[in-house]
Amino acid sequence: MQIDLVNIYYLLAGVIVCAIGFLFVVAKQKKEIKALKCQYEKKSIGMDDSSLKIKTLENKIKTLEAALKRQ
């Protein structure tokens, strides 16, 4: 009877240790995912910024070309 209880205690201890290890791995992956999301958002904002700058410059060029044609 005591041998069975000892085995059950070892089994429970192993399960608990594995669960704690699994939680650490999941927490680390969540941090990495969050960092990647932030990095992606920064890049997408930068791309939007670049396209806006390009459109602004194109509009300025059109305005200058129109002014040159009038003169």
C-alpha positions, 0 to 999 in steps of 0.5 A, a space after each residue: 500500500 505504501 509503495 502505491 502511495 509513493 508512486 502516486 506522489 512521484 507521478 503527481 510531482 512529475 505532472 506538476 513540474 511538467 505543468 510549470 515548465 509548460 507554463 514558462 514555455 507558453 509565457 515566453 512564446 506569448 512575449 515573442 508573439 507580442 514583440 513580433 506584433 509590435 514590430 510588424 505594426 511599426 513596419 506597417 505604419 512606416 510603409 503607410 508613412 512612406 506611401 503618404 510621403 510619395 503621394 504628397 511629393 507626386 501632388 507637389 510635382 503635378 502642381 509645379 508642372 501645372 505652374 510651369 505650363 501656365 508661364 
